[in-house]
């Protein structure tokens, strides 16, 4: 490798990824930090372009008015067109900090949220950290989505620059195995918002998770719902392996065949399909809340608004605000030992990323050794 350069994983096209070199990042502002990821989770959404050649189809769909044009604002005019650095879940060690960084120190193990935020604008202060008014010039400012979402690169790399480091970087509590929170940057935090806040004040709540699209998010949600005292947690999925993981958390799992009645106080729609969304809303009890975590790309997605009106149901759709969630999430994992690592179905060597990142598995985590222990120096 060229001196002064680093490797990063680049998405080239469907089914093909590769290591590429780029200049090593340096602090550009006093509040920046440079971190070295040593665990990287693959987000459920990354499998969309990896496992299917969707770029030209989405471009044609937008031209015909069949796909929502906001897709271009996030992923480019030709969505997911390679090459671009991929990956937006990681646990990293801090290797350098700018002169203005006060809270974060070299050698700490930290979670890097998927979306870039400042922590001081009105949106960030309101908890809308993925819609930061300071860092977002378009629809999103994020790692791993390509240049339409900013110049931040991906997280499967030797070094990344993190702005507003004192706000952005969240230390992993002592005693928490980093692998346990490998998905905290996005998927684990996304699952948290679907069940934990809605369960507050709903004693004896029944929870339904429709899984299979956002594969790991649905499983994390099942485990978190059980851990937070839901009276019933039903998990529906075609995949026997995922049903087994859900059952290991204490959920009742079965295939999705058959009718689902509107008796669930909390519903998580993780099929990423329009019909799944309608089924989830039909299963929502009066006064209940349904959170949809998938991609609904079509402009013609039908939502049963009159039924929702009649049942006083709430539908929540939107990006997750991981940075706002992380302190509470990490404290919970630290306090309870919540075994989120059960969802990881493939733990692969970091150097094998180009092949492993394309694997057809529920939750991939890439791993390599950190440079330093928690109390030791970082070279």
C-alpha positions as CSV (number, residue, x, y, z in Angstrom):
1,X,0.0,0.0,0.0
2,X,1.2,3.5,-0.8
3,X,2.7,5.4,2.2
4,X,0.2,7.9,3.6
5,X,-2.8,6.0,2.2
6,X,-5.5,3.7,3.7
7,X,-7.7,1.0,2.4
8,X,-11.5,1.4,2.1
9,X,-14.1,-1.1,0.9
10,X,-15.8,0.1,-2.3
11,X,-19.0,-1.1,-3.8
12,X,-18.4,-1.5,-7.5
13,X,-21.6,-3.1,-8.7
14,X,-24.1,-5.7,-7.7
15,X,-22.3,-8.7,-6.2
16,X,-18.8,-7.1,-6.5
17,X,-16.8,-5.1,-3.9
18,X,-13.1,-4.4,-3.6
19,X,-10.5,-2.7,-1.5
20,X,-9.3,0.6,-2.9
21,X,-6.6,3.1,-1.6
22,X,-7.2,6.7,-0.7
23,X,-5.3,9.4,1.1
24,X,-5.3,8.9,4.9
25,X,-7.7,11.4,6.5
26,X,-6.5,14.0,8.9
27,X,-8.3,16.4,11.3
28,X,-9.6,19.2,9.1
29,X,-11.3,21.2,11.9
30,X,-10.4,21.5,15.6
31,X,-13.4,19.4,16.6
32,X,-12.5,16.5,14.4
33,X,-11.3,13.0,15.4
34,X,-9.7,10.2,13.4
35,X,-10.9,6.8,14.3
36,X,-9.9,3.3,13.3
37,X,-12.8,0.9,12.9
38,X,-12.2,-2.6,14.1
39,X,-15.7,-4.0,14.0
40,X,-18.1,-3.2,11.1
41,X,-21.6,-4.4,10.8
42,X,-23.4,-4.6,7.5
43,X,-26.7,-2.7,7.6
44,X,-29.8,-4.5,6.4
45,X,-30.3,-1.8,3.7
46,X,-26.8,-2.4,2.2
47,X,-28.0,-5.8,0.8
48,X,-30.4,-4.0,-1.6
49,X,-27.8,-3.0,-4.2
50,X,-25.4,-5.8,-3.3
51,X,-27.7,-8.7,-4.0
52,X,-29.8,-7.1,-6.8
53,X,-28.8,-5.0,-9.8
54,X,-31.2,-2.1,-8.9
55,X,-29.4,1.0,-10.1
56,X,-30.8,1.3,-13.6
57,X,-34.2,0.0,-12.6
58,X,-34.5,2.7,-9.9
59,X,-33.3,5.3,-12.3
60,X,-35.9,4.2,-14.8
61,X,-38.5,4.1,-12.1
62,X,-37.8,7.7,-11.1
63,X,-38.0,8.8,-14.7
64,X,-41.4,7.2,-15.1
65,X,-42.7,8.5,-11.8
66,X,-42.9,5.0,-10.2
67,X,-40.1,5.5,-7.7
68,X,-39.9,8.4,-5.3
69,X,-37.3,11.0,-6.5
70,X,-36.0,11.4,-2.9
71,X,-34.1,8.2,-3.6
72,X,-31.8,10.2,-5.9
73,X,-31.2,12.8,-3.2
74,X,-29.9,10.0,-0.9
75,X,-28.2,7.6,-3.3
76,X,-27.5,9.6,-6.4
77,X,-29.2,10.2,-9.8
78,X,-28.3,6.6,-10.7
79,X,-29.0,5.1,-7.2
80,X,-26.3,3.0,-5.8
81,X,-24.1,3.4,-8.8
82,X,-20.5,2.4,-8.0
83,X,-17.9,2.9,-7.2
84,X,-18.5,4.4,-3.7
85,X,-17.3,3.6,-0.2
86,X,-19.8,1.4,1.6
87,X,-20.6,0.7,5.3
88,X,-22.1,2.7,8.1
89,X,-22.0,0.7,11.2
90,X,-18.8,0.4,13.2
91,X,-17.1,0.3,16.6
92,X,-13.7,2.1,16.4
93,X,-10.8,3.2,18.5
94,X,-9.8,6.9,18.5
95,X,-6.3,7.4,17.1
96,X,-6.1,11.2,16.7
97,X,-8.1,14.2,17.9
98,X,-8.2,17.9,16.9
99,X,-7.1,20.7,19.1
100,X,-10.7,21.5,20.0
101,X,-11.7,18.1,21.2
102,X,-12.3,18.0,25.0
103,X,-14.4,14.9,25.9
104,X,-13.1,12.2,23.6
105,X,-9.5,11.0,24.1
106,X,-7.1,8.9,22.1
107,X,-7.4,5.1,22.8
108,X,-11.2,5.2,23.6
109,X,-13.5,2.6,22.1
110,X,-16.4,4.4,20.5
111,X,-19.5,3.9,18.4
112,X,-19.8,6.1,15.3
113,X,-23.4,6.9,14.4
114,X,-24.4,6.4,10.8
115,X,-25.6,10.0,10.2
116,X,-23.3,13.0,10.7
117,X,-24.6,15.7,13.2
118,X,-23.4,18.7,15.1
119,X,-25.2,18.3,18.4
120,X,-26.0,22.0,18.8
121,X,-28.5,23.0,16.1
122,X,-32.2,23.0,17.0
123,X,-32.9,19.7,15.2
124,X,-30.1,18.0,17.0
125,X,-31.2,19.4,20.4
126,X,-34.7,18.0,19.6
127,X,-33.3,14.6,19.0
128,X,-33.5,14.7,15.2
129,X,-29.8,14.0,14.8
130,X,-30.1,12.4,11.4
131,X,-31.6,15.6,10.1
132,X,-28.9,18.0,11.4
133,X,-29.3,21.5,10.0
134,X,-25.5,22.1,10.2
135,X,-24.1,19.1,8.4
136,X,-26.9,18.3,6.0
137,X,-26.9,20.2,2.7
138,X,-29.2,17.8,1.0
139,X,-31.5,15.0,2.3
140,X,-28.9,13.3,4.5
141,X,-25.3,13.6,5.7
142,X,-24.2,10.1,6.2
143,X,-21.4,7.5,5.9
144,X,-21.6,4.8,3.3
145,X,-24.3,6.0,1.0
146,X,-22.2,7.7,-1.7
147,X,-21.4,11.3,-2.6
148,X,-25.1,12.4,-2.6
149,X,-25.1,12.0,1.2
150,X,-21.8,13.9,1.6
151,X,-18.0,13.4,1.5
152,X,-17.8,11.2,4.5
153,X,-16.8,7.9,2.9
154,X,-17.7,4.5,4.3
155,X,-16.9,2.8,7.6
156,X,-15.2,-0.3,6.3
157,X,-11.8,1.4,6.1
158,X,-8.6,1.9,8.0
159,X,-9.3,5.4,9.1
160,X,-12.3,7.8,9.0
161,X,-12.7,11.4,9.9
162,X,-15.5,12.2,12.4
163,X,-16.5,15.9,12.7
164,X,-18.0,17.3,15.9
165,X,-16.3,14.4,17.7
166,X,-17.2,15.4,21.3
167,X,-20.9,15.1,20.2
168,X,-20.7,12.4,17.5
169,X,-18.6,9.7,19.2
170,X,-20.2,7.7,22.0
171,X,-17.8,5.7,24.2
172,X,-18.6,2.0,24.7
173,X,-19.0,1.4,28.5
174,X,-16.3,-0.6,30.2
175,X,-17.3,-4.2,30.4
176,X,-19.4,-4.3,27.3
177,X,-18.0,-6.6,24.6
178,X,-17.6,-4.5,21.5
179,X,-19.1,-7.2,19.4
180,X,-22.3,-6.9,21.3
181,X,-22.8,-3.4,20.0
182,X,-21.4,-3.8,16.5
183,X,-24.7,-2.7,15.1
184,X,-25.4,0.1,17.5
185,X,-24.5,2.7,14.8
186,X,-27.7,1.9,13.0
187,X,-29.6,-1.3,13.1
188,X,-29.6,-1.9,16.8
189,X,-30.5,1.7,17.5
190,X,-33.2,1.5,14.8
191,X,-34.8,-1.5,16.5
192,X,-34.6,0.3,19.9
193,X,-36.8,3.2,18.7
194,X,-39.5,0.7,17.3
195,X,-40.3,-0.9,20.7
196,X,-38.7,0.7,23.7
197,X,-40.3,4.1,23.7
198,X,-43.7,2.7,22.7
199,X,-43.6,0.2,25.5
200,X,-43.2,2.9,28.1
201,X,-46.6,3.3,29.7
202,X,-48.1,0.3,28.0
203,X,-48.1,-2.3,30.7
204,X,-49.1,-5.7,29.3
205,X,-48.5,-4.6,25.7
206,X,-48.6,-7.1,22.8
207,X,-45.9,-6.8,20.2
208,X,-45.8,-8.1,16.7
209,X,-42.7,-8.0,14.4
210,X,-43.1,-8.8,10.7
211,X,-39.5,-9.8,9.8
212,X,-37.6,-10.8,6.7
213,X,-36.7,-7.6,4.9
214,X,-34.9,-5.5,7.5
215,X,-33.6,-8.8,8.7
216,X,-31.5,-7.9,11.8
217,X,-33.6,-4.9,12.8
218,X,-36.6,-7.2,13.3
219,X,-34.6,-9.6,15.4
220,X,-33.1,-6.9,17.6
221,X,-36.6,-5.5,18.0
222,X,-37.9,-8.9,19.1
223,X,-35.2,-9.3,21.7
224,X,-35.6,-5.7,23.0
225,X,-39.3,-6.1,23.3
226,X,-39.0,-9.2,25.5
227,X,-36.3,-7.6,27.6
228,X,-38.5,-4.5,28.2
229,X,-41.4,-6.5,29.6
230,X,-43.8,-6.9,26.7
231,X,-46.5,-9.4,27.7
232,X,-46.5,-11.0,24.2
233,X,-43.9,-10.8,21.4
234,X,-44.8,-12.6,18.2
235,X,-42.2,-12.7,15.4
236,X,-43.3,-13.7,11.9
237,X,-40.7,-14.7,9.3
238,X,-40.2,-17.2,6.5
239,X,-36.6,-18.1,7.5
240,X,-36.3,-20.9,10.1
241,X,-32.9,-19.6,11.2
242,X,-34.2,-16.2,12.1
243,X,-37.2,-17.6,13.9
244,X,-34.7,-19.6,16.0
245,X,-32.8,-16.5,16.9
246,X,-36.1,-14.7,17.8
247,X,-37.1,-17.7,20.0
248,X,-33.7,-17.5,21.7
249,X,-34.6,-14.1,22.9
250,X,-38.0,-15.4,24.3
251,X,-40.2,-14.4,21.4
252,X,-42.9,-16.7,19.9
253,X,-41.9,-17.2,16.3
254,X,-43.8,-18.7,13.3
255,X,-44.0,-18.4,9.6
256,X,-46.1,-15.4,8.3
257,X,-48.9,-17.5,6.7
258,X,-52.5,-16.9,7.9
259,X,-54.4,-13.9,9.0
260,X,-53.1,-11.5,11.7
261,X,-55.8,-9.8,13.8
262,X,-55.7,-6.2,14.9
263,X,-54.9,-6.9,18.5
264,X,-51.3,-5.7,18.8
265,X,-50.4,-2.5,20.7
266,X,-47.0,-2.2,19.0
267,X,-46.2,-3.5,15.5
268,X,-42.8,-3.4,13.8
269,X,-42.9,-3.6,10.0
270,X,-39.6,-5.1,8.8
271,X,-40.6,-6.8,5.6
272,X,-39.8,-3.7,3.5
273,X,-42.8,-4.5,1.3
274,X,-45.9,-2.4,0.7
275,X,-48.2,-5.4,1.4
276,X,-46.2,-6.0,4.7
277,X,-47.0,-2.4,5.6
278,X,-50.7,-2.8,5.0
279,X,-50.7,-6.1,7.0
280,X,-48.9,-4.4,9.9
281,X,-51.4,-1.7,10.0
282,X,-54.3,-4.2,9.9
283,X,-52.7,-5.9,12.9
284,X,-52.4,-2.7,14.9
285,X,-54.9,-2.5,17.8
286,X,-57.0,0.7,18.5
287,X,-54.6,3.3,19.8
288,X,-51.6,1.3,18.8
289,X,-48.4,2.3,17.1
290,X,-46.8,0.8,14.0
291,X,-43.2,1.6,13.1
292,X,-42.0,0.8,9.6
293,X,-38.2,0.5,9.2
294,X,-37.9,-0.6,5.6
295,X,-37.5,1.1,2.3
296,X,-40.7,1.9,0.5
297,X,-39.5,3.1,-2.9
298,X,-42.6,3.2,-4.9
299,X,-44.7,6.4,-5.3
300,X,-47.9,4.3,-5.2
301,X,-47.5,2.7,-1.8
302,X,-51.1,2.5,-0.5
303,X,-51.7,3.2,3.2
304,X,-55.2,2.4,4.7
305,X,-55.7,5.9,6.1
306,X,-59.4,5.4,6.8
307,X,-58.8,2.3,8.8
308,X,-56.1,4.1,10.7
309,X,-58.6,6.9,11.4
310,X,-61.2,4.5,12.6
311,X,-58.8,2.7,14.9
312,X,-56.8,5.8,16.0
313,X,-53.6,4.0,14.9
314,X,-50.2,5.8,14.6
315,X,-47.8,5.0,11.8
316,X,-44.2,6.1,12.2
317,X,-42.0,6.1,9.1
318,X,-38.6,7.8,9.0
319,X,-34.8,7.6,9.4
320,X,-33.5,6.5,12.8
321,X,-31.8,9.1,15.0
322,X,-29.1,6.8,16.3
323,X,-26.9,9.5,18.0
324,X,-29.9,10.6,20.2
325,X,-30.6,6.9,21.1
326,X,-27.1,5.7,21.8
327,X,-26.5,6.8,25.4
328,X,-29.6,5.1,26.7
329,X,-29.1,2.0,24.5
330,X,-25.5,1.5,25.6
331,X,-26.4,2.0,29.2
332,X,-29.1,-0.6,28.9
333,X,-26.7,-3.1,27.3
334,X,-24.1,-2.4,30.0
335,X,-26.7,-2.8,32.8
336,X,-28.4,-5.9,31.5
337,X,-25.9,-7.7,29.3
338,X,-28.5,-7.8,26.5
339,X,-27.0,-10.4,24.1
340,X,-27.4,-8.5,20.8
341,X,-24.5,-10.5,19.3
342,X,-26.9,-13.5,18.9
343,X,-28.2,-11.8,15.8
344,X,-24.8,-11.9,14.1
345,X,-24.9,-14.9,11.7
346,X,-21.5,-14.4,10.1
347,X,-18.4,-13.0,11.9
348,X,-15.8,-12.6,9.1
349,X,-12.1,-11.5,9.0
350,X,-11.7,-7.8,8.1
351,X,-9.3,-8.6,5.2
352,X,-12.0,-10.8,3.6
353,X,-14.4,-7.9,3.4
354,X,-14.8,-7.8,-0.4
355,X,-16.1,-11.4,-0.4
356,X,-17.8,-11.5,3.1
357,X,-19.7,-8.2,2.6
358,X,-21.6,-9.8,-0.3
359,X,-22.6,-12.9,1.7
360,X,-26.3,-13.8,1.8
361,X,-26.6,-13.9,5.5
362,X,-28.8,-12.1,8.1
363,X,-26.2,-10.1,9.9
364,X,-22.6,-9.8,8.9
365,X,-19.9,-8.3,11.2
366,X,-16.3,-7.8,10.0
367,X,-13.7,-8.0,12.7
368,X,-10.0,-7.3,13.3
369,X,-7.9,-6.7,16.4
370,X,-7.8,-3.2,17.9
371,X,-4.5,-1.5,18.1
372,X,-4.6,-1.0,21.8
373,X,-6.3,-2.1,24.9
374,X,-8.6,0.3,26.8
375,X,-5.8,1.4,29.1
376,X,-2.9,1.1,26.7
377,X,-1.4,3.6,24.2
378,X,-2.4,3.6,20.6
379,X,0.5,3.5,18.1
